[in-house]
């Protein structure tokens, strides 16, 4: 099992926020992307962050957006659509969306609208 599976989402979240802010994006935009991917409302997302939920628990509770199959491309040199482990693929989907947002991609394209 990958170490990231048992890491808390809250331990990685500040790094996502820092990346967003460094690139001129906002925490609100990051949260919008996470909510789109997971189906969580803001209160549920906050609860997971406050409770120190692991990535495994986080994605077990999520209802992935039907458009996740449209998330393609590479993260860390690995094509997200080719990741075989279902949990790792969900984590890579999140990483890919965060990367796209940080690169300045319009929100409508990040959310596959």
C-alpha positions in Angstrom: 0.0 0.0 0.0 1.3 3.4 -0.9 2.2 5.7 2.0 -0.1 8.4 0.6 -3.2 6.2 1.2 -2.8 6.5 4.9 -1.7 10.1 4.9 -4.3 12.6 6.0 -5.8 14.9 3.4 -5.3 17.7 5.9 -1.5 17.1 5.8 -1.4 17.7 2.0 -4.1 20.4 1.7 -1.8 23.3 2.9 0.6 22.4 0.1 -2.2 22.6 -2.4 -3.2 26.0 -1.0 0.4 27.3 -1.1 0.7 26.1 -4.7 -2.6 27.8 -5.6 -1.7 31.1 -3.9 1.8 31.1 -5.4 0.3 30.8 -8.8 -2.3 33.5 -8.3 -5.2 31.2 -7.6 -7.3 31.0 -4.4 -8.2 28.5 -1.7 -11.9 28.9 -2.8 -10.9 27.8 -6.4 -9.1 24.8 -4.9 -12.1 23.9 -2.8 -14.4 24.2 -5.8 -12.2 21.7 -7.7 -12.1 19.3 -4.8 -15.9 19.6 -4.3 -16.4 19.0 -8.1 -14.3 15.8 -8.0 -15.6 14.3 -4.7 -19.2 15.5 -4.7 -18.7 16.9 -1.2 -20.4 20.1 0.0 -18.2 22.6 1.8 -19.2 21.3 5.3 -18.3 17.8 4.4 -14.9 18.9 2.9 -14.2 20.9 6.1 -15.2 17.9 8.3 -12.7 15.7 6.4 -10.0 18.2 6.8 -10.7 18.9 10.5 -11.0 15.1 11.3 -7.6 14.2 9.7 -9.3 11.8 7.3 -6.8 9.6 5.3 -6.9 9.7 1.5 -8.3 6.1 1.7 -11.2 7.2 3.9 -11.7 10.5 2.0 -12.2 8.8 -1.4 -14.2 6.0 0.1 -16.7 8.6 1.2 -16.6 10.5 -2.1 -19.0 10.2 -5.0 -16.8 11.0 -8.0 -18.1 13.3 -10.6 -19.3 11.5 -13.7 -16.8 13.6 -15.8 -13.7 12.1 -14.2 -13.1 10.0 -17.2 -12.4 13.2 -19.1 -9.4 13.9 -16.8 -6.4 12.8 -18.8 -2.7 13.6 -19.0 0.3 13.1 -16.9 1.2 13.7 -13.3 4.7 12.9 -12.2 5.3 11.3 -15.6 2.4 8.9 -15.2 -0.7 9.1 -17.3 -3.7 9.4 -14.9 -5.9 7.3 -17.2 -3.4 4.4 -17.0 -3.1 4.2 -13.2 -4.3 0.7 -12.3 -4.9 1.1 -8.6 -8.4 2.7 -8.2 -7.4 4.7 -5.1 -4.1 5.9 -6.6 -6.0 6.9 -9.7 -8.4 9.1 -7.7 -5.5 10.7 -5.9 -3.8 11.4 -9.3 -7.1 12.9 -10.6 -7.0 15.3 -7.7 -3.3 16.1 -8.4 -4.0 16.7 -12.1 -6.9 19.1 -11.4 -4.7 21.0 -8.9 -1.9 21.2 -11.5 -4.3 22.5 -14.2 -5.6 25.1 -11.8 -2.1 26.2 -10.8 -1.1 26.5 -14.5 -3.8 29.1 -15.0 -6.3 26.9 -16.9 -9.8 28.4 -16.9 -12.0 26.9 -14.2 -14.6 25.8 -16.9 -11.9 23.7 -18.5 -10.5 22.3 -15.2 -14.1 21.2 -14.3 -14.6 19.7 -17.8 -17.7 21.9 -18.4 
